[in-house]
């Protein structure tokens, strides 16, 4: 295990899946779906925050090497690991989905718009229950993680990135819900900027290759975080 947060961070040379399977809700009592989902979301948020808060301290002997100077961080994992384990100033970190440790509102959910849900449920085949379905879809819309809105609401972050040289994408799942962030970052950074992705296994490599192809990235590299463990004095003695 490597004590690295799920994040994207950016450096200059000059000195971080949804919780809901929507198919599971396509059967059953239609009028109760929205009410059930809202209750479910409320409890998941509470229990998820409690789970994050009870996590143990990161293993300081498994920290990775991070360039803290002239860097800016976007953190996806709801914790203050960057602050506590790496000593990074909070002003250099954006908790894009909130931070449980700081008692912030946590953003999570599914990535399907109400329109996509309606198309999946084929409204024309449920004529007698169309009104109930409309209500359920609207309720499910409250569980939608609107990544484009999150991007729009964080303009101050993107303004910091116009002259960065390297984008490090570490520990991110690169799922469909993550892709808009990467696409937006690509649209605002120097086209010559280098993209560095961390990988863990063969499936990760395939996923990264697909993302690189979809974004038409040219200057890219792959690393394993286990290869950049920050050595401590006791570990250094092994090489003497």
C-alpha positions in Angstrom: 0.0 0.0 0.0 1.3 3.4 -1.0 0.1 6.5 1.1 -0.8 8.5 -2.0 -4.1 10.4 -2.4 -6.3 10.1 -5.5 -5.3 13.3 -7.1 -4.2 15.4 -10.1 -1.4 17.8 -9.4 0.4 20.3 -11.6 4.0 21.5 -11.7 6.0 24.2 -13.3 9.6 23.8 -14.4 10.6 27.3 -13.1 11.6 26.4 -9.7 -6.8 11.5 -7.4 -17.2 5.2 -9.9 -20.6 5.8 -9.0 -22.4 4.3 -6.0 -25.6 3.5 -7.9 -26.5 0.9 -10.5 -29.5 2.5 -12.1 -30.7 -0.8 -13.6 -31.4 -2.0 -10.0 -34.2 0.6 -9.8 -36.0 -0.1 -13.1 -38.4 -2.6 -11.4 -40.6 -2.4 -8.3 -43.1 0.2 -7.0 -42.4 3.3 -9.2 -43.8 6.0 -6.9 -41.5 5.0 -4.1 -38.2 5.0 -6.1 -37.4 8.7 -5.6 -38.2 8.7 -1.9 -36.1 5.6 -1.4 -33.2 7.0 -3.3 -33.2 10.2 -1.4 -33.2 8.4 1.9 -30.5 6.0 0.6 -28.3 9.0 -0.5 -28.6 10.7 2.8 -27.6 7.6 4.7 -24.7 6.8 2.3 -23.3 10.3 2.7 -23.5 10.0 6.5 -21.9 6.6 6.7 -19.3 7.4 4.0 -18.2 10.5 5.9 -18.0 8.4 9.1 -15.9 5.8 7.3 -13.5 8.4 6.0 -13.1 10.0 9.5 -12.3 6.7 11.1 -9.5 5.8 8.7 -6.1 5.4 10.3 -3.2 7.8 9.8 -1.3 7.1 6.6 1.9 5.1 6.7 4.7 7.7 6.7 7.2 5.1 5.5 5.1 4.6 2.3 4.9 8.1 1.2 5.8 8.9 -2.4 8.0 11.6 -3.7 6.0 14.7 -4.5 7.3 18.0 -5.9 5.7 20.4 -3.5 7.3 23.6 -4.9 5.5 25.5 -7.6 2.7 22.8 -7.6 -1.0 22.9 -7.3 -3.2 19.9 -6.3 -6.7 18.7 -7.0 -7.7 16.1 -4.5 -10.4 13.5 -5.1 -10.2 11.3 -2.0 -12.1 13.4 0.7 -9.1 13.4 3.2 -6.4 15.8 4.3 -3.6 13.3 3.5 -1.8 15.9 1.4 -1.7 18.2 4.4 -1.0 15.8 7.2 1.4 13.3 5.5 3.1 15.6 3.0 3.0 19.0 4.6 1.4 20.7 1.6 -0.2 24.1 2.3 -4.0 24.0 2.2 -3.9 27.0 -0.1 -2.3 24.8 -2.8 -5.0 22.2 -2.6 -8.5 22.0 -4.1 -10.8 19.5 -2.5 -12.9 19.2 -5.7 -15.5 16.9 -4.1 -15.2 18.1 -0.5 -13.2 16.9 2.4 -14.7 14.9 5.3 -11.9 15.9 7.7 -12.8 19.5 7.2 -16.5 18.8 7.6 -17.2 19.9 4.1 -20.2 18.8 1.9 -19.2 15.6 0.0 -20.1 15.4 -3.6 -20.7 11.9 -5.0 -23.4 10.0 -6.9 -24.2 8.6 -10.4 -23.2 10.1 -13.7 -26.4 9.7 -15.8 -28.5 12.7 -16.6 -32.3 12.6 -16.2 -32.5 12.5 -20.0 -30.3 9.4 -20.1 -32.4 7.7 -17.4 -35.6 8.4 -19.3 -34.2 6.9 -22.5 -33.1 3.8 -20.6 -36.6 3.3 -19.1 -38.4 3.6 -22.4 -41.3 5.9 -21.3 -43.5 4.9 -24.3 -43.9 1.4 -22.8 -45.2 2.7 -19.5 -48.0 5.0 -20.6 -50.1 4.4 -17.5 -47.2 5.2 -15.1 -45.6 8.0 -17.0 -46.4 10.6 -14.3 -44.9 8.4 -11.6 -41.8 7.7 -13.7 -41.3 11.4 -14.4 -41.4 12.1 -10.6 -38.9 9.3 -9.9 -36.5 10.4 -12.6 -36.6 14.0 -11.2 -35.8 12.6 -7.8 -32.9 10.5 -9.2 -31.7 13.7 -10.8 -30.8 15.0 -7.3 -28.3 12.2 -7.1 -26.6 13.2 -10.3 -22.9 14.2 -10.0 -22.9 17.2 -12.4 -19.2 17.3 -13.2 -19.7 20.1 -15.7 -21.3 22.3 -13.0 -18.4 21.4 -10.6 -16.0 22.5 -13.3 -17.9 25.8 -13.9 -18.1 26.6 -10.2 -14.3 26.3 -9.8 -13.1 28.8 -12.3 -10.5 30.2 -9.9 -8.7 26.8 -10.0 -8.5 26.6 -13.7 -7.0 30.1 -13.9 -4.0 28.9 -12.0 -3.1 26.3 -14.6 -2.5 28.3 -17.8 1.3 28.1 -17.5 1.8 24.6 -15.9 4.4 22.2 -17.5 3.3 18.8 -16.1 0.0 17.2 -15.1 0.5 14.3 -12.8 -2.6 12.0 -12.7 -2.1 9.7 -9.7 -4.5 7.1 -8.3 -7.5 8.3 -10.3 -9.9 5.6 -11.5 -10.3 7.3 -14.9 -13.9 6.3 -15.0 -16.5 8.1 -17.2 -17.3 10.6 -14.4 -13.6 11.6 -14.2 -13.2 12.2 -18.0 -14.7 15.7 -18.2 -12.1 16.9 -15.7 -9.3 15.7 -17.8 -10.9 17.0 -21.0 -11.3 20.4 -19.4 -7.7 20.5 -18.1 -6.4 19.6 -21.6 -8.4 22.5 -23.1 -6.8 25.1 -20.8 -3.2 24.0 -20.4 -0.2 24.4 -22.7 -0.5 21.9 -25.5 3.1 21.0 -24.9 2.5 20.1 -21.3 3.5 16.6 -20.2 0.9 14.2 -18.8 2.1 11.6 -16.3 -0.3 8.7 -15.3 0.2 6.3 -12.4 -0.8 2.6 -13.0 -1.2 -0.4 -10.8 -1.9 -3.4 -13.1 -2.6 -4.3 -16.7 -6.2 -3.1 -16.6 -5.0 0.3 -15.5 -2.7 0.5 -18.4 -5.4 -0.3 -20.9 -7.7 2.3 -19.3 -4.9 4.9 -19.5 -4.2 4.1 -23.1 -7.9 4.6 -23.9 -7.9 8.0 -22.1 -4.8 9.1 -23.9 -6.3 8.2 -27.2 -9.6 9.8 -26.5 -7.9 13.1 -25.4 -5.4 12.9 -28.3 -2.5 13.4 -25.8 1.0 13.4 -27.3 3.4 14.0 -24.4 2.6 11.2 -22.0 4.4 8.8 -19.6 3.4 6.1 -17.1 4.8 5.4 -13.7 4.1 3.1 -10.7 3.8 4.9 -7.4 5.7 2.0 -5.7 8.8 3.1 -7.7 8.9 6.5 -6.2 8.6 5.7 -2.5 10.2 8.5 -0.4 13.2 6.9 1.3 13.8 7.6 5.0 17.1 7.4 7.0 16.6 3.8 8.1 15.9 2.8 4.5 18.9 4.7 3.2 21.2 2.6 5.5 20.4 -0.4 3.4 22.2 1.2 0.5 25.4 2.0 2.4 
